[in-house]
Amino acid sequence: MDTTLRAIPIASAAAQYATIKDETDAAVHRVLDSGWFILGAEVEAFEREFAAYCGVAHAVGVGNGTDALMLALKALDVGPGDEVITVPMTAAFGAFAITMNGATPVFVDIEPGTANMDATLLEQAITPRTKAIMPVHLYGQAADLGAIMAIAARHGIPVVEDAAQAHGALYDGKRVGSIGAIAGFSFYPSKNLGAAGDGGAVTTNDAALAEKVRMLRNGGQRGKYEHVIQGVNSRLDEMQAAVLRVKLAHLDAWNSARRRLAHRYDELLAGSSVELPEERHGAAPEGHVWHLFAVRHPHRDALAAYLKERGIGTAVHYPAALHLQPAFASLGLGVGAYPVAERQAREELSLPLYPELTTEDVAYVADAVRAFEG
């Protein structure tokens, strides 16, 4: 084992910026020189480029990932009295997109290996009030969309993909964000495709849904000062679009690096005390884009402290299942309602993983994990 202490963060936006500094700086100055900062040429170009990348007809830039999901649901007329099925193991912001529309989140437990929606439990959660199904492509891997889409089709319910963590991931050869009726992406700086601030996008092949999202994001306007529906103010700005255009050109290479490093972790940690994440059986080799490398350990907090002493950054995604968060106490769901998600919350630990990480760094982290005896 390498006993020389290193400083290895959980992620590093600065390391990524260093690799594309000239391109990014030029893009930023291009926007500043233009004097146009909201809904201009950069946003229009990014929307075209991102739609083409995802394999969809339409992409609509919005203020952030939460708004992307909220507006996707609103475009489907989700409102008070409706239910939207999702998972309890994800960031709370996805569920907030449901409640922001006045609807109620209904949770389905997750698979123990992938931490994605357990499609075998989906049908029993459907009621006459179910207006949409919103699977989360957690940690960079597509949920079981084949099974989910089949169930949704039988019941005539649209699927809204939460693709906030899965830019570029594939399911059955298709990009996530192109399979459901509509999808929401986040460009939070830590994402595989991250802006220099907040940002998001809605993708769809449905022209009517895309046009409705375009109006909704800009105060419900069809033309200037012509407010035909009640909308919000959620617009991707020109600066973020310009940065995202630069980064989009590098996304596939970055995702390939993430896969290579994740598979190296798999090799080095096989047989260790941590439980490794699973790639869905039968997925294309490039299917999982490894936004996070999330292991499980029964003594997660002790392992995290041990790694911190050795200069290794870690994070917990996420420390409480959503049904146990105070914000969702009104749902009346207690401990034991979703046991797999609850176990994930107790035991999950994300190890450092980003494209600029070296294989030597991965070996150092793996050696430290294996040395832990807690």
VEXTORMI-104463 format. One line per 8 residues: number of its first residue (from 1); their letters; for each residue x, y, z of N, C-alpha, C. Coordinates in steps of 0.2 Angstrom, whole numbers, plus 5000, padded with zeros to 4 digits. Example, Ala and Ser with C-alpha at 12.3 -4.5 7.8 and 13.67 -1.06 7.14 Angstrom:
residues 2
1) as) 5066,4972,5039,5062,4978,5039,5066,4984,5039  5064,4989,5035,5068,4995,5036,5064,5000,5039;
//
This chain:
residues 374
1) mdttlrai) 5004,4994,5000,5000,5000,5000,5004,5006,5000  5002,5011,4996,5006,5018,4996,5004,5021,5002  5009,5023,5006,5008,5026,5013,5009,5034,5013  5011,5036,5007,5012,5043,5006,5005,5047,5006  5004,5051,5010,4997,5054,5010,4996,5059,5004  4990,5058,5002,4988,5062,4996,4982,5066,4998  4981,5071,4994,4974,5075,4994,4970,5074,4988  4965,5070,4989,4961,5068,4983,4954,5070,4985;
9) piasaaaq) 4951,5075,4982,4944,5077,4983,4939,5072,4980  4933,5073,4982,4928,5069,4980,4926,5071,4972  4927,5077,4970,4927,5079,4964,4931,5086,4963  4932,5088,4957,4936,5094,4956,4934,5098,4950  4930,5103,4951,4928,5107,4945,4934,5111,4942  4939,5113,4947,4945,5117,4945,4949,5113,4940  4950,5106,4942,4954,5102,4938,4951,5101,4931  4944,5101,4930,4941,5101,4924,4942,5107,4920;
17) yatikdet) 4941,5113,4923,4942,5119,4920,4949,5120,4917  4954,5118,4921,4961,5118,4919,4962,5115,4912  4958,5110,4910,4959,5106,4904,4956,5110,4898  4951,5114,4899,4947,5118,4894,4947,5125,4895  4952,5128,4899,4952,5135,4900,4952,5139,4894  4956,5138,4889,4956,5143,4884,4949,5143,4880  4946,5137,4879,4940,5137,4876,4935,5140,4880  4935,5139,4886,4929,5142,4891,4930,5149,4891;
25) daavhrvl) 4936,5152,4892,4937,5159,4893,4935,5162,4886  4936,5159,4880,4934,5162,4874,4927,5162,4874  4923,5157,4876,4916,5157,4876,4913,5162,4880  4916,5163,4886,4913,5168,4891,4914,5175,4888  4920,5177,4885,4921,5183,4882,4917,5184,4876  4915,5179,4872,4911,5180,4867,4904,5182,4869  4902,5180,4875,4895,5182,4877,4896,5189,4880  4901,5191,4883,4902,5198,4886,4902,5203,4880;
33) dsgwfilg) 4906,5201,4875,4907,5205,4870,4900,5206,4866  4896,5201,4866,4889,5202,4862,4885,5207,4866  4885,5207,4872,4881,5212,4876,4874,5209,4877  4873,5203,4875,4866,5199,4875,4867,5193,4880  4862,5193,4885,4864,5189,4891,4858,5184,4892  4852,5185,4890,4846,5180,4891,4843,5178,4884  4842,5172,4884,4838,5169,4878,4841,5172,4871  4847,5171,4870,4850,5173,4864,4853,5167,4859;
41) aeveafer) 4858,5169,4855,4861,5164,4851,4864,5159,4854  4867,5160,4860,4871,5154,4863,4866,5149,4866  4860,5151,4869,4855,5146,4871,4852,5143,4865  4851,5146,4860,4848,5143,4854,4852,5138,4851  4859,5139,4851,4864,5135,4848,4865,5129,4853  4865,5130,4859,4866,5124,4864,4859,5120,4864  4854,5123,4863,4848,5119,4863,4848,5114,4857  4850,5117,4851,4850,5112,4845,4856,5107,4846;
49) efaaycgv) 4861,5109,4849,4867,5104,4850,4865,5099,4855  4862,5101,4861,4860,5096,4866,4855,5091,4863  4850,5094,4860,4845,5090,4857,4848,5084,4852  4852,5086,4848,4856,5082,4843,4859,5076,4847  4863,5079,4852,4867,5074,4857,4862,5069,4860  4857,5071,4862,4852,5066,4866,4848,5062,4861  4848,5064,4855,4844,5061,4850,4836,5062,4850  4835,5068,4852,4828,5071,4852,4827,5077,4847;
57) ahavgvgn) 4821,5078,4846,4819,5084,4842,4820,5091,4845  4819,5091,4852,4818,5097,4855,4822,5097,4862  4826,5102,4863,4829,5103,4870,4827,5111,4872  4825,5112,4878,4823,5119,4880,4827,5120,4887  4831,5125,4886,4835,5127,4892,4832,5131,4897  4833,5129,4903,4829,5132,4909,4834,5134,4915  4831,5136,4920,4836,5139,4925,4840,5134,4929  4837,5128,4930,4840,5123,4934,4837,5116,4933;
65) gtdalmla) 4839,5111,4936,4837,5104,4935,4830,5104,4939  4829,5107,4944,4822,5106,4948,4817,5109,4943  4818,5115,4941,4813,5118,4936,4812,5114,4930  4818,5111,4927,4817,5106,4922,4811,5101,4923  4812,5098,4929,4807,5093,4930,4800,5096,4932  4800,5101,4935,4794,5105,4937,4790,5107,4931  4794,5110,4926,4790,5112,4920,4788,5106,4915  4792,5101,4915,4790,5095,4912,4784,5092,4914;
73) lkaldvgp) 4783,5092,4921,4777,5090,4924,4771,5094,4922  4773,5101,4923,4767,5106,4922,4765,5106,4914  4770,5104,4910,4768,5104,4903,4763,5098,4902  4763,5093,4906,4759,5087,4906,4752,5088,4910  4752,5094,4912,4746,5096,4916,4745,5093,4923  4751,5091,4926,4751,5088,4932,4749,5094,4937  4744,5093,4942,4742,5098,4946,4739,5095,4953  4736,5099,4957,4733,5097,4963,4728,5091,4962;
81) gdevitvp) 4729,5086,4967,4725,5080,4967,4728,5075,4963  4733,5076,4959,4737,5071,4955,4742,5068,4959  4744,5062,4957,4750,5058,4960,4755,5057,4955  4762,5058,4957,4767,5056,4952,4772,5051,4956  4773,5045,4953,4777,5040,4956,4784,5041,4954  4788,5041,4960,4795,5042,4959,4799,5037,4964  4805,5039,4966,4809,5034,4971,4810,5039,4977  4811,5035,4983,4813,5039,4989,4821,5040,4990;
89) mtaafgaf) 4825,5037,4985,4832,5038,4986,4834,5042,4980  4835,5048,4981,4837,5053,4976,4838,5060,4980  4840,5065,4976,4840,5072,4979,4832,5074,4980  4831,5078,4985,4824,5080,4987,4821,5084,4981  4826,5087,4977,4823,5092,4973,4819,5089,4967  4820,5083,4966,4815,5080,4961,4808,5079,4964  4808,5077,4970,4801,5077,4973,4798,5084,4974  4802,5089,4975,4800,5095,4976,4797,5098,4969;
97) aitmngat) 4799,5095,4963,4796,5097,4957,4789,5095,4956  4788,5089,4960,4781,5087,4960,4776,5091,4964  4779,5092,4971,4775,5096,4975,4774,5103,4973  4779,5106,4969,4778,5113,4966,4772,5114,4962  4770,5108,4959,4764,5108,4955,4758,5106,4958  4759,5106,4965,4753,5104,4969,4751,5097,4969  4755,5093,4966,4754,5085,4966,4757,5082,4972  4756,5075,4973,4759,5072,4978,4764,5066,4976;
105) pvfvdiep) 4770,5066,4978,4774,5061,4976,4772,5054,4980  4772,5049,4976,4771,5042,4978,4777,5038,4977  4780,5035,4982,4787,5032,4981,4786,5024,4980  4791,5022,4976,4792,5015,4974,4799,5014,4977  4800,5008,4980,4807,5006,4983,4812,5005,4977  4818,5004,4979,4824,5004,4974,4826,4997,4973  4830,4995,4968,4834,4989,4968,4840,4989,4972  4842,4984,4975,4847,4984,4980,4854,4985,4976;
113) gtanmdat) 4855,4983,4970,4861,4983,4966,4862,4989,4963  4857,4992,4959,4858,4998,4955,4856,5004,4959  4851,5004,4964,4848,5009,4968,4843,5013,4963  4841,5010,4958,4836,5013,4954,4829,5010,4955  4824,5013,4952,4817,5011,4954,4817,5003,4952  4813,5000,4957,4812,4993,4956,4806,4992,4952  4806,4991,4946,4800,4991,4942,4795,4985,4944  4798,4980,4947,4793,4975,4949,4788,4977,4954;
121) lleqaitp) 4789,4983,4957,4785,4986,4963,4781,4992,4960  4782,4993,4953,4779,5000,4951,4771,4999,4950  4769,4993,4947,4762,4993,4945,4757,4994,4951  4760,4991,4957,4755,4991,4963,4755,4998,4966  4759,5003,4964,4759,5010,4966,4754,5014,4962  4752,5012,4956,4748,5015,4952,4740,5016,4954  4738,5022,4954,4731,5023,4956,4727,5027,4951  4721,5028,4952,4717,5032,4947,4720,5039,4947;
129) rtkaimpv) 4723,5041,4952,4726,5048,4952,4733,5049,4949  4736,5043,4947,4743,5043,4945,4743,5047,4938  4746,5053,4938,4747,5057,4932,4753,5056,4928  4759,5054,4931,4765,5053,4928,4769,5048,4932  4774,5045,4929,4779,5041,4932,4786,5044,4931  4790,5045,4936,4796,5049,4935,4802,5045,4938  4805,5040,4934,4810,5036,4937,4817,5041,4937  4821,5039,4941,4827,5043,4942,4833,5039,4939;
137) hlygqaad) 4837,5041,4935,4843,5038,4932,4849,5039,4937  4849,5036,4943,4853,5037,4949,4860,5036,4947  4865,5040,4950,4872,5039,4949,4875,5038,4942  4871,5039,4937,4873,5039,4930,4871,5033,4926  4866,5029,4929,4864,5023,4926,4857,5023,4925  4855,5022,4919,4847,5022,4917,4843,5017,4921  4838,5019,4923,4833,5015,4927,4831,5009,4922  4827,5005,4924,4825,4999,4920,4819,5002,4915;
145) lgaimaia) 4821,5006,4910,4816,5009,4906,4811,5004,4902  4814,4999,4900,4810,4994,4896,4804,4992,4900  4805,4989,4906,4799,4987,4911,4795,4993,4912  4798,4999,4914,4794,5005,4916,4790,5007,4911  4793,5008,4905,4789,5010,4899,4783,5006,4897  4784,4999,4898,4779,4994,4896,4773,4995,4901  4775,4996,4907,4769,4996,4912,4766,5003,4911  4769,5008,4910,4766,5015,4909,4762,5015,4903;
153) arhgipvv) 4764,5011,4898,4760,5011,4891,4753,5007,4893  4754,5002,4897,4747,4998,4898,4742,5002,4902  4745,5007,4906,4740,5011,4910,4739,5018,4907  4742,5020,4901,4741,5026,4898,4744,5032,4902  4750,5031,4905,4753,5036,4909,4760,5038,4906  4761,5044,4906,4767,5047,4903,4773,5046,4908  4779,5044,4905,4785,5044,4909,4789,5050,4908  4791,5053,4914,4795,5059,4914,4802,5056,4917;
161) edaaqahg) 4807,5057,4913,4814,5054,4915,4817,5060,4919  4820,5058,4925,4824,5062,4929,4831,5060,4927  4834,5064,4922,4841,5062,4920,4846,5067,4922  4845,5070,4928,4849,5075,4931,4856,5072,4932  4857,5065,4933,4864,5063,4934,4866,5058,4929  4863,5059,4923,4865,5053,4918,4866,5056,4911  4869,5062,4910,4870,5065,4904,4874,5060,4899  4872,5058,4894,4875,5053,4889,4874,5046,4891;
169) alydgkrv) 4871,5044,4896,4869,5037,4897,4865,5034,4892  4865,5028,4891,4861,5024,4886,4857,5019,4889  4851,5018,4886,4847,5012,4888,4845,5009,4881  4847,5003,4880,4845,4999,4874,4847,5003,4868  4853,5006,4868,4856,5010,4863,4853,5017,4862  4849,5019,4866,4846,5026,4866,4848,5030,4871  4849,5036,4870,4851,5041,4876,4845,5042,4881  4847,5042,4887,4842,5044,4892,4840,5051,4890;
177) gsigaiag) 4834,5053,4891,4831,5059,4889,4827,5059,4883  4828,5053,4879,4824,5052,4873,4819,5047,4873  4818,5044,4879,4814,5037,4879,4807,5039,4882  4807,5042,4887,4800,5044,4890,4797,5050,4886  4791,5052,4888,4787,5057,4885,4791,5064,4885  4795,5065,4891,4798,5071,4892,4804,5070,4897  4809,5074,4898,4814,5072,4903,4817,5079,4905  4820,5079,4911,4823,5084,4914,4830,5083,4916;
185) fsfypskn) 4835,5088,4914,4842,5087,4915,4844,5093,4920  4849,5092,4924,4852,5097,4928,4859,5098,4925  4861,5104,4925,4868,5106,4923,4872,5109,4929  4870,5107,4935,4873,5109,4942,4881,5108,4941  4885,5112,4943,4892,5111,4941,4896,5105,4943  4893,5101,4947,4896,5094,4949,4894,5088,4944  4889,5090,4939,4886,5085,4935,4891,5083,4930  4890,5077,4926,4895,5075,4921,4895,5081,4916;
193) lgaagdgg) 4889,5084,4914,4889,5090,4910,4887,5096,4915  4892,5100,4917,4890,5105,4922,4892,5112,4920  4887,5116,4921,4888,5123,4920,4893,5127,4925  4894,5133,4924,4898,5137,4929,4893,5140,4934  4888,5137,4935,4882,5139,4940,4876,5135,4939  4870,5137,4940,4864,5133,4939,4862,5133,4932  4859,5128,4930,4856,5127,4923,4852,5121,4922  4848,5120,4918,4844,5114,4916,4841,5114,4909;
201) avttndaa) 4839,5108,4907,4835,5108,4901,4830,5102,4901  4825,5104,4897,4820,5099,4896,4821,5096,4889  4820,5089,4888,4821,5086,4881,4814,5082,4880  4812,5082,4874,4806,5079,4871,4806,5078,4864  4803,5073,4861,4801,5073,4854,4794,5075,4852  4791,5078,4857,4784,5080,4856,4784,5088,4856  4783,5090,4849,4783,5097,4848,4779,5102,4852  4773,5099,4854,4768,5103,4858,4770,5104,4865;
209) laekvrml) 4773,5098,4868,4776,5099,4874,4782,5104,4875  4786,5103,4870,4792,5108,4869,4790,5115,4869  4785,5116,4865,4782,5123,4864,4779,5126,4871  4776,5121,4874,4773,5123,4881,4778,5125,4886  4783,5121,4886,4789,5122,4891,4792,5129,4889  4793,5130,4882,4796,5137,4880,4792,5142,4883  4785,5142,4883,4781,5147,4885,4781,5147,4893  4781,5142,4896,4781,5141,4903,4787,5144,4906;
217) rnggqrgk) 4793,5143,4903,4799,5145,4906,4800,5153,4906  4796,5156,4902,4797,5163,4900,4790,5167,4902  4787,5166,4908,4781,5169,4910,4775,5168,4906  4775,5162,4903,4769,5160,4899,4768,5164,4892  4773,5167,4890,4773,5171,4884,4773,5167,4878  4769,5169,4873,4769,5167,4866,4773,5172,4862  4772,5178,4863,4776,5183,4860,4777,5188,4866  4781,5193,4865,4783,5198,4870,4777,5201,4873;
225) yehviqgv) 4776,5201,4879,4771,5204,4883,4764,5201,4881  4764,5195,4878,4758,5191,4877,4758,5185,4881  4755,5185,4887,4755,5180,4892,4749,5176,4891  4750,5170,4888,4744,5166,4886,4742,5161,4891  4747,5159,4895,4746,5154,4901,4750,5157,4907  4749,5154,4913,4753,5156,4918,4759,5153,4919  4765,5156,4918,4771,5153,4918,4776,5155,4924  4782,5154,4923,4787,5156,4928,4793,5159,4925;
233) nsrldemq) 4798,5161,4928,4804,5164,4926,4810,5159,4927  4811,5155,4922,4816,5150,4922,4820,5149,4916  4825,5154,4915,4828,5154,4908,4836,5152,4909  4838,5148,4905,4845,5147,4905,4848,5153,4902  4854,5155,4905,4857,5162,4902,4862,5160,4897  4864,5165,4894,4869,5165,4888,4875,5162,4890  4878,5165,4896,4884,5163,4899,4885,5155,4900  4880,5153,4904,4879,5146,4905,4879,5142,4899;
241) aavlrvkl) 4875,5144,4894,4874,5140,4888,4881,5140,4884  4885,5146,4884,4891,5146,4880,4896,5141,4884  4896,5141,4890,4901,5136,4894,4898,5129,4892  4892,5128,4893,4890,5121,4891,4891,5118,4884  4891,5123,4879,4893,5121,4873,4900,5119,4872  4904,5122,4876,4911,5120,4876,4912,5113,4879  4908,5112,4885,4909,5106,4888,4906,5100,4885  4900,5101,4881,4897,5096,4878,4901,5092,4873;
249) ahldawns) 4906,5096,4870,4910,5093,4865,4915,5088,4868  4916,5088,4875,4921,5084,4878,4917,5079,4882  4910,5079,4882,4907,5075,4887,4908,5067,4886  4908,5065,4880,4909,5058,4878,4916,5055,4881  4921,5059,4880,4928,5058,4882,4928,5058,4890  4925,5062,4893,4924,5062,4900,4921,5056,4903  4915,5055,4900,4911,5049,4902,4915,5042,4901  4919,5042,4896,4923,5036,4895,4929,5036,4900;
257) arrrlahr) 4931,5041,4902,4936,5041,4908,4933,5039,4914  4927,5041,4915,4923,5039,4921,4922,5032,4921  4920,5029,4916,4919,5022,4915,4926,5018,4917  4931,5020,4914,4938,5017,4915,4940,5017,4922  4939,5023,4925,4941,5023,4932,4936,5019,4937  4930,5019,4935,4925,5015,4939,4926,5008,4938  4928,5005,4932,4930,4998,4932,4936,4996,4935  4941,5001,4936,4947,5000,4939,4945,4999,4947;
265) ydellags) 4941,5004,4949,4938,5003,4956,4936,4996,4957  4931,4994,4953,4928,4987,4953,4934,4981,4954  4939,4982,4950,4944,4977,4950,4948,4977,4956  4950,4983,4959,4954,4984,4965,4950,4982,4971  4943,4983,4971,4939,4983,4977,4935,4976,4977  4936,4972,4972,4933,4965,4972,4935,4961,4978  4930,4959,4982,4932,4955,4988,4933,4959,4994  4933,4965,4994,4934,4970,5000,4928,4970,5004;
273) svelpeer) 4928,4974,5009,4923,4975,5014,4917,4979,5011  4918,4983,5006,4913,4987,5003,4908,4983,4998  4902,4985,4998,4898,4982,4993,4898,4986,4986  4900,4984,4981,4900,4988,4975,4894,4989,4971  4893,4994,4968,4887,4996,4964,4887,4991,4958  4881,4990,4955,4880,4985,4950,4879,4989,4943  4881,4986,4938,4879,4989,4931,4873,4984,4929  4868,4987,4926,4862,4983,4924,4864,4978,4919;
281) hgaapegh) 4862,4971,4921,4863,4966,4916,4861,4967,4909  4865,4966,4904,4863,4967,4897,4864,4974,4895  4866,4979,4899,4867,4986,4897,4873,4986,4892  4872,4991,4887,4878,4992,4883,4884,4994,4887  4890,4993,4884,4896,4994,4888,4896,5002,4890  4894,5006,4885,4894,5013,4887,4888,5016,4890  4883,5011,4893,4877,5013,4896,4878,5017,4902  4882,5015,4907,4883,5019,4913,4888,5024,4913;
289) vwhlfavr) 4886,5030,4915,4891,5036,4914,4894,5038,4921  4893,5034,4926,4896,5034,4932,4897,5042,4935  4891,5045,4936,4891,5051,4939,4894,5051,4946  4893,5045,4949,4895,5044,4956,4897,5037,4956  4902,5035,4960,4904,5028,4962,4902,5027,4969  4896,5024,4970,4893,5024,4976,4893,5017,4979  4898,5016,4984,4898,5009,4987,4894,5009,4993  4893,5003,4997,4890,5003,5003,4894,4999,5008;
297) hphrdala) 4893,5001,5014,4897,4998,5020,4893,4999,5026  4892,4994,5030,4888,4994,5036,4891,4999,5041  4897,5001,5041,4900,5006,5045,4903,5012,5041  4898,5014,5037,4900,5020,5032,4903,5026,5035  4900,5028,5041,4903,5034,5044,4910,5033,5046  4912,5027,5049,4918,5026,5051,4923,5025,5045  4921,5022,5040,4925,5022,5034,4926,5029,5031  4921,5033,5031,4922,5040,5028,4928,5044,5033;
305) aylkergi) 4927,5043,5039,4932,5046,5044,4939,5044,5042  4940,5037,5042,4946,5034,5040,4949,5036,5034  4945,5037,5029,4948,5040,5022,4949,5047,5023  4946,5051,5027,4947,5058,5027,4954,5059,5031  4956,5055,5035,4962,5055,5039,4968,5054,5034  4966,5051,5028,4971,5049,5023,4971,5054,5017  4967,5059,5018,4967,5064,5013,4962,5063,5007  4957,5058,5008,4953,5056,5003,4946,5059,5005;
313) gtavhypa) 4943,5063,5000,4936,5066,5001,4931,5060,4999  4926,5060,5002,4920,5056,5001,4914,5060,5002  4908,5058,5000,4901,5061,5001,4896,5055,5002  4891,5057,5005,4885,5053,5006,4879,5055,5002  4877,5051,4997,4871,5052,4992,4866,5047,4993  4862,5047,4998,4859,5053,5001,4858,5050,5008  4859,5055,5014,4859,5052,5021,4852,5050,5023  4847,5052,5020,4840,5050,5022,4836,5049,5016;
321) alhlqpaf) 4832,5044,5016,4827,5042,5011,4822,5048,5012  4819,5050,5006,4814,5056,5006,4808,5055,5010  4806,5049,5011,4800,5048,5015,4801,5049,5023  4808,5049,5024,4809,5051,5031,4812,5058,5032  4812,5062,5027,4814,5069,5028,4808,5073,5031  4810,5078,5035,4804,5082,5038,4800,5085,5033  4803,5087,5027,4799,5090,5022,4793,5086,5019  4794,5080,5020,4788,5075,5017,4785,5071,5023;
329) aslglgvg) 4785,5074,5029,4782,5071,5035,4774,5071,5034  4771,5075,5030,4764,5075,5029,4762,5069,5025  4766,5065,5022,4764,5059,5018,4763,5053,5023  4765,5054,5029,4764,5049,5035,4767,5043,5034  4773,5043,5031,4777,5037,5030,4783,5036,5035  4783,5030,5038,4788,5030,5043,4794,5025,5041  4798,5023,5046,4804,5019,5045,4801,5012,5043  4804,5009,5038,4802,5002,5036,4797,5002,5030;
337) aypvaerq) 4795,5008,5028,4791,5009,5022,4794,5007,5016  4801,5009,5015,4805,5007,5009,4812,5005,5011  4812,4999,5013,4818,4996,5017,4824,4996,5013  4824,4995,5006,4830,4995,5002,4833,5002,5002  4828,5007,5001,4831,5014,5001,4834,5016,5007  4830,5014,5013,4833,5016,5019,4840,5013,5021  4841,5007,5018,4848,5004,5019,4853,5008,5015  4851,5009,5009,4855,5013,5005,4857,5020,5008;
345) areelslp) 4853,5023,5011,4854,5029,5015,4859,5028,5021  4858,5023,5024,4862,5021,5030,4870,5019,5028  4870,5016,5022,4877,5013,5020,4880,5016,5015  4877,5020,5011,4880,5023,5004,4886,5027,5006  4891,5027,5002,4897,5031,5002,4900,5032,4995  4900,5038,4993,4903,5040,4986,4910,5041,4987  4914,5037,4983,4921,5038,4982,4923,5043,4977  4929,5046,4977,4931,5051,4972,4931,5048,4965;
353) lypeltte) 4928,5051,4961,4927,5049,4954,4926,5055,4949  4931,5057,4945,4930,5062,4940,4935,5061,4935  4934,5064,4929,4938,5062,4923,4946,5063,4924  4947,5068,4928,4954,5070,4929,4958,5066,4934  4954,5062,4938,4957,5057,4943,4962,5053,4939  4968,5051,4942,4972,5046,4939,4971,5039,4942  4974,5035,4938,4973,5028,4940,4977,5026,4947  4983,5030,4947,4986,5030,4954,4982,5032,4960;
361) dvayvada) 4978,5038,4959,4974,5040,4964,4969,5035,4966  4966,5032,4960,4961,5026,4962,4964,5021,4966  4970,5019,4964,4974,5013,4968,4975,5016,4975  4977,5022,4976,4978,5024,4983,4971,5024,4987  4965,5026,4984,4959,5026,4987,4957,5018,4989  4958,5014,4984,4956,5007,4985,4960,5004,4990  4967,5005,4990,4971,5003,4996,4969,5005,5002  4967,5011,5003,4964,5014,5010,4958,5010,5011;
369) vrafeg) 4953,5009,5007,4947,5006,5008,4948,4999,5011  4953,4995,5007,4954,4988,5009,4958,4988,5016  4961,4993,5018,4965,4993,5024,4960,4995,5030  4954,4997,5028,4950,4999,5034,4947,4992,5037  4947,4992,5043,4945,4986,5047,4939,4987,5051  4936,4993,5050,4930,4994,5054,4924,4989,5053;
//
